[in-house]
């Protein structure tokens, strides 16, 4: 049982770390944009780019992360129920 608790904890930590990595990438992009200086045209271009590619990429990555975490949690729960 201790193994399963540790395994779930590790899975959750990995999911949280992966989430923060994705958020950090977005923060880095924003800082880069701020340092370069912004014009209205640049902001509009970046906004369209974000809506079309960046947002869908991040949502897809986060969906994969949490889908894997959910599946692994159910596997560990099934193992626990089986051996209990």
C-alpha positions as CSV (number, residue, x, y, z in Angstrom):
1,X,0.0,0.0,0.0
2,X,2.9,2.4,0.7
3,X,4.2,1.8,-2.8
4,X,0.9,2.9,-4.3
5,X,0.7,6.1,-2.2
6,X,4.3,7.0,-3.2
7,X,3.5,6.2,-6.8
8,X,0.4,8.4,-6.8
9,X,2.4,11.2,-5.1
10,X,5.1,11.0,-7.8
11,X,2.6,11.1,-10.6
12,X,1.0,14.2,-9.1
13,X,4.3,15.9,-8.6
14,X,5.3,15.2,-12.2
15,X,1.9,16.6,-13.4
16,X,2.3,19.8,-11.3
17,X,5.9,20.3,-12.5
18,X,4.9,19.8,-16.1
19,X,2.1,22.3,-15.7
20,X,4.5,24.9,-14.2
21,X,7.0,24.3,-17.1
22,X,4.3,25.1,-19.6
23,X,3.3,28.2,-17.6
24,X,7.0,29.3,-17.4
25,X,7.3,29.0,-21.2
26,X,4.4,31.4,-21.6
27,X,5.9,33.8,-19.1
28,X,9.2,33.8,-20.9
29,X,7.4,34.6,-24.2
30,X,5.6,37.5,-22.6
31,X,8.8,38.9,-21.1
32,X,10.5,38.6,-24.5
33,X,7.6,40.5,-26.1
34,X,7.8,43.2,-23.5
35,X,11.6,43.7,-23.9
36,X,11.3,44.0,-27.7
37,X,8.8,46.8,-27.5
38,X,5.3,46.6,-28.8
39,X,3.4,48.3,-31.6
40,X,-0.3,47.9,-32.2
41,X,0.5,45.8,-35.3
42,X,2.8,43.5,-33.3
43,X,0.3,43.1,-30.6
44,X,-2.5,42.2,-33.1
45,X,-0.2,39.7,-34.9
46,X,0.8,38.1,-31.6
47,X,-2.8,37.9,-30.5
48,X,-3.8,36.1,-33.7
49,X,-0.8,33.8,-33.4
50,X,-1.7,33.0,-29.7
51,X,-5.3,32.2,-30.6
52,X,-4.5,30.0,-33.5
53,X,-1.5,28.0,-32.4
54,X,-0.2,28.6,-28.9
55,X,-3.4,28.2,-27.0
56,X,-4.3,25.0,-28.8
57,X,-0.8,23.6,-28.2
58,X,-0.9,24.4,-24.5
59,X,-4.3,23.0,-24.0
60,X,-3.3,19.8,-25.9
61,X,-0.2,19.4,-23.7
62,X,-2.1,20.0,-20.5
63,X,-4.8,17.6,-21.6
64,X,-2.2,14.8,-22.2
65,X,-0.6,15.4,-18.9
66,X,-3.8,15.2,-16.9
67,X,-5.2,12.3,-19.0
68,X,-2.0,10.3,-18.2
69,X,-2.2,11.2,-14.5
70,X,-5.9,10.2,-14.3
71,X,-5.3,6.9,-16.1
72,X,-2.3,6.1,-13.9
73,X,-4.3,6.9,-10.7
74,X,-7.0,4.5,-11.8
75,X,-4.4,1.8,-12.4
76,X,-3.0,2.3,-9.0
77,X,-6.5,2.3,-7.5
78,X,-7.3,-1.0,-9.3
79,X,-4.1,-2.5,-8.0
80,X,-4.9,-1.4,-4.5
81,X,-8.4,-2.8,-4.7
82,X,-7.1,-6.1,-6.1
83,X,-4.5,-6.7,-3.4
84,X,-6.6,-5.4,-0.5
